[in-house]
Every structure is written in C-alpha cells, then in structure tokens.
Amino acid sequence: MSLAYLAQEAVQETRSTGFGAIGYGLAAIGPGIGVGIVVGKAIEGMVRQPEMAGQVRTTMFLGIAFTEALALIGLVAGFIF
Amino acid sequence: MAAEEFHAPSLNDFFPPAVLFEGTPFELDRLMLVRILLSGLMMLFFVIALRSPKIIPRGVQNIGEIALDFVRINIAEEILGKEQGKRFLPVITTIFFLVLASNLGSIIPFINISPNARIGMPLVLAALAYIVFNYVGIKKYGFFKYVKSSIVVPGVPLPLHFLLVPIEFISTFVLRPFTLMVRLMANMLAGHILLVLFFSATQYFFFISGGFQAVFGVASLAAGIAFTFFELLVIFLQAYVFALLTSVYIDLALHADSH
C-alpha cells in the first residue's frame, strides 16, 4: 500500500482526549468571578455595619454555595461525557 | 530494574470490588462499609456524649453540646426563627452530622475516601431535604396554592409569565435537589482525586523513579499536606452549606406567598 494511504489511515485512528479538562476550565471562569463579587460585597457590607457581620456572613456562605455549584457541575460533566 | 508506570487516580477508584455478599442486591464494597462505619461511629459518639446528661456538662458532653448548639443557633434558628427552628431541628441536625461524619473519611489515613463521593448518599440526603420542604409547603398552603405561589412571580406583565413560569418551575422543583446532590458529590470527588494524586505522586517520585526526581516528591508532599488542610475546610463547609440550604428551602416553603 502507498505511504500516503497508510498515513491517512493512521491520522483517522487518533482521537483527542482532554475535552473534560478544557470544559472545566471554561466552566470555572464565570463562578470564579461570581464568587469574587459575592465575597467582596460581603466584606464591604461587614465593614460598613459591623453589628450585622453575622447575618452577612451567613448570606455570604449561601451565595458562595449557589455560584460554586455551577463550577462543580462543570467538573463532573467532564467526567461523565 | 523494571520501571513501573505512574498510576494516576481514575474514576475506577470509586467502584472498588465487592467485599461482602457479592452477587446479591445487598452487596457491600469498601465504600459502603465505610458508610456504615462512619455513621455508626457518629451515633456512638453522641450516645457516649449524651449518656446521663448533667446540668453542668463535663467532658465529652461539652463537645456534644457545643456541636448541637452550633447547628441549633447558627443554622436552624438563624434562618427559621425560634419556634420553626425547634420544629425542624431533628432533620437539620441529622443532615449536618451525617454529611460531616461521612465527609471526614476523606482525610482519615486508612479510609481515604468520603462515602459522599458516589452519588448514592448525597441522593438520599437531597431526597430527604426535597421531601421535607415540599411536605411543609403543601401542608401549610395546599398543593395547588403552594405550587402556584412558588412559581408565579407577582407584579409582572402577562407575556413575561410565559417565560418566567417554566424557569421558576425548573429552578424550584428540579434544580434545588439536583444542585444539593451534585454540589456535595463533586466537592468530595474532586477532593479525593486531588489528595490521591498528590500522595501517589509523592510515592512515585520518592520510591519508584530514582535520582533527582525526588525533589519533585518534596513539592508534591508539601502540596498534599496543604491540600489536606484545605480539604478539612471544605468538609466542614460542605456540611454547613447542605444544612443551611435545607433550612433556607424550608423557610422559603413556609413563606411561599410573600416573595
């Protein structure tokens, strides 16, 4: 068989992997910025009104949980698909 | 001298071979035995701590009371208020301590895996939270009124309702239990894979490959130790967040008509 035909066959055999890692990297951009905004605003609030620090802190954890869930779904989706 | 390949952690780590009762529906593998062990240990801790309780606590009873008070004051009563907090305290406390005890397996040396890394246990806990908050809402408002006030946003022009109602429905009744479950599982899965990667890389650099690569072993060991501390924080945070979100959903179901 000619070399060109064998080379063509060989090229079709290779498969690219690692899409899961790329997918997670893209999925982590949004929640990264989001968590930064949530915590930054919480810090601002705690500084302006130190007596409300406890409630602000609780709400901050709530916000972090919601935004971080999206990044984690991106991580898991890379493993599943 | 045969050089062994480096075995990176993979998803097969989470499906070890069966240990007991193989072939039956009650087949137990290592992960399920760890689930039983950690839940049993936690029950044992509370039985010992609160056996013959005294008004002025001494010793282990102190720790048990501090832990229970943390859940009661900072999670249940902060979100739900005094009387509703007291009503739902058993559910929230169970969820918090079960998640905490199961997550701790991730950093205990010979266990090294959190039983929450497979979807089964987070599924059950999320189903418990889902049933509780829906039951509370349906009991207080009646089924149709509860669903309607959870989904329909008041004060919005009519064409926007066609967009908002499906979004609200999926967000309230589908995404809430799903994200509760996936958040816990993905955190524990990622933590386990990270720790296994660092410690097996240390083993590989120090003992299996020779020569100057031992320098990399020091770095991966330091990273492994640092991530163990980080994992401790994540363990506690995930237990707190699960219990906190359950109580927030219960509170939203109790006040469904005043969004």
Interface residues (C-beta under 8 A of the other chain):
Chain A: G54 Q55 T58 F61 L62 I64 A65 F66 E68 A69 L72 I73 L75 V76 F79
Chain B: L11 N74 E78 I79 T179 V182 R183 M185 A186 N187 L189 A190 L237 Y240 V241 L244 L245 V248
